[in-house]
Amino acid sequence: MSRSAHPAGPRHADVLPEGHYSAPPADLNALDPKVWSRTVERDERGVATVGGIAVTDLAEEFGTPAYFLDEADFRARCRAWADAFGPDADVFYAGKAFLSRAVVRWLTEEGLNLDVCSGGELTTALSAGMPAERIAFHGNNKSEEEIEKAVRAGVGRIVLDSFQEIVRVAHVAQSLGKRQRVQIRVTVGVEAHTHEFIATAHEDQKFGIALAGGQAAEAVRRALELDGLELVGIHSHIGSQIFDMAGFEVSARRVVQLLTEVRDEHGVELPEIDLGGGLGIAYTSEDDPREPHEIAKALNEIVSRECEAAGLRTPRISVEPGRAIVGPTAFTLYRVGTIKPLDGLRTYVSVDGGMSDNIRTALYDAEYSVSLVSRTSDAEPMLSRVVGKHCESGDIVVRDAFLPSDLAPGDLLAVPATGAYCRSMASNYNHALRPPVVAVRDGEARVIVRRETEEDLLRLDVG
């Protein structure tokens, strides 16, 4: 199927301006399984489907923009992580990637644990029935109210992020007559090969207590001295969207060295080590993420080797995949509004969403794929920039992509791999209404987070 082509920007690789793209793909209609969820395919009409439902039908029922989450894929990824690490390790889903009560129920049913980093995430987890002992509570500046809520609920771990927090959590626990299980988050001086704003283990950043200068060792001393705390392990997180395991190897070596120092000084072998998350996913066909069983094998070998060399019992390993589970399971569906060719440059394709539903391109210079999904086309590829409708020149959804040159207003575009952080970081900029999240499975679709309404906006505006 195709439509009459409109005047377009450059179409051939030999005349393209510089940008974030490679040559046009051989087939613009192909949906690369590396970046799309497992049940996405095209039907006999050329329309993309997810969970057996055509995106044209989903758009008609739920409107656009909207996030569509492949529930079967989400659950399969949960099981893959749990199976890869087995019963002798803990897999904590990182709730900050995307959290809703439906997701909490899926996690509970699939046997995963959950980490939260705010009182709101904790409330969501508890309200949906996640057992408190399977929750870890993160954050660099937890309020006393949040800490009290976590301790009262009986969360399995609180991850301590500063010297002040060591005292704060101990005080709250003692006042409630409890002994709270805790880990200490350390920064190990490893800078992951990622964007500066999402690299979290080099010293010059807000998270954790540095190994350098003996600060982490001092944090351990203080935690062991306080009656309200039960120190069970060390936590390290080196960044996000990581494909190379080398950083984890260096991090594990330094954490095990700290465990060795703790044993030698205090006669205590801490039973847990949490290596965090941050494993990357495929946003484009060029990305090459590792499978959970590969990650589990590599991390187990790293920790076992380092502990054996240090004469330590191998601690129980925890990991925290968030993006790696939910990221690939969802896509955002948009409707094309206007198309603006710029001669010799590219064609600007405006859709009905933008930076209010996906801030990552503007914030991190993130790269995404995009496809025409309401039909197929045999038209020539045109270099395109998919942009939103907001009053910002930086309102870019996909910076550089090839789309069919017969693209027209009303066509549906989908951006895959938007399950992580897009809805979590969504905003009401320009008083936009945040899109719904719709779970799709086995031919059925249901809203798990509803679309905001203008009444929602006015309800908060009490002026």
N, C-alpha and C positions, 0 to 999 in steps of 0.2 A: 504494500500500500504506500502511496505517496501523494503529496499535494503539490500544487504549483509553487516553484521556488520563488522567494522574494529576493531582491538585491541583497547580497551578503558580503561580508568581509572576506579576508583571504581564506583560500581553501586548500592550498598546496604547501607542503612542508618547506619547499625551497624558497618561499616568499614570506615565511612567517616571522613576526617580530619576536624578540626575546621574551621568554616567559617560562611558566612552570608546566611544561608539557613535553611530550615526546611526539613522534609522528602519529598521524591518524591511525586508529585501529583498523585491522583488515575488515572487520564487520561491526558497523555501528549498532546493529540490532542484537549482538551477542550480550548476554548477561553473565559476566565472569563469576563463577561460583566462589572465587576467592574473596570477593567483596560483598556478595549478596548472601542473604540467609538461605538456609538449606531447602526451603520449600518454594523459593521463587523460581518461576519459569515463564515462558510465553505459551499462550494457548494457540489453538489453530487459527485464530484471527490475528495473531501477532500481539495481543494484549498481554502485558505482564500479569501474573497471578501470584498470590501468596496464600499458603494454606488452602489452595484450591479456589480462591475467590479472585475475580478480576479486579484490577485496580480501578477500572472505570466504574464498577459497581460500588467499590469502597468509597470512591470520590463522591458518587451520587448520594450515598447514605450518610457519610460522615463529614463531607466537605473537605476543603483544602485551605491552608496547609494542615497536614495531620501526620502524626507518627504512627506507623504500623509495625507492631512487634510480633514476630513469629514465635509463638509460645512453644511450639514443638522444638524449634531450634534452641531456644533459651534453655529448656529443660535438658535437652541432649548435651549441651555444653556444661551444664551443672554436673551431670552424671560423668562426663568425660574427665572433668577436673577431680571429682571425688574418687573415681576409679584409678586415675593416674597416681594419686598420692596415697590411697589406701587408708586403712583404719588406724595406722600408726602416725598419721599426720592430720593437720587441721586445715581445711580450706574455708577461708572467710571471704564471702562476697563483699566487695567494697561498695557500700550503699551509695556513696557520693556519685557514682557513675549514673545510676538511675534507681530510684526507690519509690515504690508504691505498695499499698497493702496487698495487692494481687501478687506482686513480685516476692514479697516476704512470704506469702503462703507457698509459692512455688519453691522457694529456697528451703523452707521447712520440710516440705514433702520430699524434696530431692536430697535431703540430708546435709546441706551446707550450713555453715555458720554465717554470721553477718558482722561486719564492722560498720560502726556509725561514727559520725564526727560532729554531731550537734544534738541538742535536746529535741529538736523537731524530728530528726531521723530516729532517735531513740523512741520517741512517742509513736511514730509510725510502725516501728518494728514490734513494739510491745502490743499495740492495738490490734495487729494482725496475727498475734499468737506465736511469734518467735520466742522460744524459751530464753529467759534472760541469761542463763548460764552459757548460751551459745552466742552471746553478743560481746564484742570488744568495742570499747569507747575510745576514739582517737580525738585529737585536736590540740592545738598549741596554746589555747587560752580558754579552757573550759571554765564556765562560771561556777560559783559555789552552788547555785541552784541546780545546774546541770549535773554536777558531781553528786549532790545529794540524791537526785532522782535516780542516777545510775546505781549508787550504792544501795539505796532502798530497794530497788528492783532486783538486785543481786546479779548484776552483769558479771560475766565470766572473767573479764580483764578490763582494767583501765590502763591505757598506755600513757605513762608519765612523760611530759615533754619539757619540763623545766624544774629547777630547784624549788621555785615557789609552789609548783603543783605537787611536788612530793609532800610538802608540809600540808598543803590544802586538802589533798585526798586523805592523808592520814588523820587530820583533824576531824573531817566529816565522818570517816569510818568509826573513829573512836567515840564520837558523840552519839553515834547510832548503835554502839555496842557491837560493831562488826569488824572483821578483818578482811580487807579487800585485796583480792588477787590483782597484781600489777605487773607490767613490764616497763622497762625504761627504753625510750626511743633514743638511739644514739645516731649521730652523724659521723660517718666513717671516712669522709674525705674522698669519696668516689663520686665523680661527676659523670652521670650517664650522658651518652651521646644523644642529646635531645634539646628541645628549646629551653632557654635559660629559665623561663618561668615555671617549667615543670621538672627541672632537675633539683632533687631535694636532699642530696646527701653530701654535697660539698659544704665547707664550713660557713661560707658567707650567705646564709639564708635563715629563715625564721624557725625551721623545724628542728627539734631534737636537742640533745646535749652532746657536745663534741667529744670525741675520743682524744683529740689533741689537747695537750696540757694537763691530762689527767682528770678532766672534768667528769667524764662518764664514770670513771672509777670512784670519784668522790660521790656522785649521785647514788651509786650502788651502796656505798658505806652508809649514807644517810637513810636510804630506804630500808636497809637491813636493821637499822637501829630503832625504827618506829614500830610500836606495837600494832598500829592500825593497818599496817601493810604486810602482805605476803608477797615478796618479790619472787616471781616465777620464771622470769626470762628477760631477754634483750630483744629489742625490736630495731630493725633497720629497713629503710626504704630509700632506694637510690635514684628514683626518677620514674618517668612515664614514657610509654610508647617505645620500649626498649626491645631490640631484636638480638643484641649481642650478649651472650651469657658471661663475657669476661668481667663485666662490672660486678656481677653477683659473686664471682669467684674471689675477687679482691675484698669485697664487702664481707663475705663469710669468713675469710681468713682473719680479718681484723676483729670481727665479732667473737670468733673462737679465741683469739688472743685475749680479749677482755674476759671471757669466761674462765680462761686459764688463770688470769691474775686474780679473779674473784675466788677461785678454788684455793690458790696458794695463800692469799691473805686471810680469807674468812673460813676456809675449810668447808665451803658450800659449792656444790655443783648445781647450777641453775638448770632446771629441767626443760626449758623451752627456748627456742630461737625462732623469731618471726622475720622472714626475709622480705616482707612486704609484697607489693604487686608491681605494676608498671609494665607488664609484658605487652608488647605491641600487637596490633591487629592490622589487617590489610584495608587501607582506605582506597588504594589504587592497585592496579594489576602489578605494579612494580614492587609493592611491599611483599615481604616473605616471612610471615610470622611462624613461630614454632608451635607444634602441637603440644597439648598438655602432657602427654606421656614423655615427650622429649624433655620438656622443662622439668618434670618431676625427676626423671633419671639424672639429669645434669645437677640439679640442686642437691639431691640426696648424695650423689657421689662427691660433690664439693664438700659438703658438711661432714660426711663420714671420713673423708681423707684428712681434713684439717683436724678433726677431733682425735682421730687415731694418732696423728703425729704429735698432738699435745697430750696424749694420755688421758683424754676425757671420755666419759660415756657420751654417746651420740644423743643430743637432746631431741625432743619432739619438735618437728619442723612445722611451722605455719606459713601459709602464703595467702595473698589477698588479691586475687583476680577480680576486677570489676569490669573495666573496659573489655578485657579478654573474653568475658562471658556475654555481656549484654550488647557490646558495641556492634558486632556483626549481625545481631538478630533483628535489627529494626532499620527501616528506611523512612525518609520524609518524602511525602507526596505533595507536589506543588502544581499549580496551574499557570501556564504561560499567559502573561498579560500583554506586554509590548515587546517588540523586537526592533533593535536599533543598530543597523550596520554602520560601522565606521570604516570608510574606505582605506585599505592598506593596513588596517590594524586588526580589528576583530569585530564580532557582532555581539552587542549587549542584549541579553535575554533577561527580561524582568519577570519575576514570579511573584506570587501573592504572599510570600513569607519573607524571610531574610534574617538579619542579625538578631532579631528578637527570638527566633526559634533555633538559630545556630550561630553563636557568637565566636566559635572556635577559629573560623577563617580570619576574622578581624583580629582576634586576640593572640592567636598562636601562629598565624600564617599557615594554618592547617590546610592540607590538600584533600580533596574529595573527588570521587567519580560522580557522573550524572548520566542518566539515560532517558531517552524518549520511551515511555512505557505504555501510552494509550494506543499505539500502533507501531508498525514497522515502517521503514523507509528505505528506498534504494537511491535516494538523492546523494549528491556529493557531500562530504563532510565539510563543515565550516568551523573555523576557530571561534569559540564562543566564550563569553564570560557571563556566568549566571549570577544575577544580582537581585537584591531584594527591593522592597518598596519603601524603605525607610529614608528619612531625610539625612543621609550620610553618604559621602562618596566612598567610604570604606565598607559599605553594606554589601559585601560580596559573599555569595554562598559557595560557588566553585570558581576559582580564579581563572583557570584555563582548561577548556574541554572542547572536544569535537562533538558537534551535534549535526543532525541532518540539515542541509541547507533549505529544505522545504518546511522547516519548523514554522508553526503558525500559532496565533493567539488561540487559547482554548486547549491546546495540547497539554498532556500531563507529563511532567518530568519527575523522576524520583532520584534522590540522593541516598545511596546505600551507606551502611555502617554509621548510622546516626543514633544508635541506641545508647551510647555513652555520652554523658555530659550535655547533650543538646537540650533535652527537656529540663535537666537539672539546672542548667545555667540560663534558661529562657527568661525573658524579661517582658515588661509592658512598655518598652520604649516606643515613643510616639503613641502611647496608649493602645498598642496592639494587644490583641487577645491571644493568650497563650494557647497553642493547639492542643487537641486531645491526644491521648495515647490509646490506641485501639489494639487489643490483642486478637490475633487471628490464629485459628487452629482447626484443622479438619473440616473446613467448609463453614465455619462459624466465626463471626466477628463480634466482639463486645468491647465497649468502652471501659477502660480501667482507670483513666484519668480524664474527666470530661473537659470539653472546650470551655474556656472562660467566656463570660458574657459581659455585655456592657453594664448589666446590673451588678456584676461582681466588682467592676471598677468603681462604680458609684457608691457601693456599699462601704468601701474603705475610705471614701472621701467624705469626711464628716464636717468639712468646712462650710 
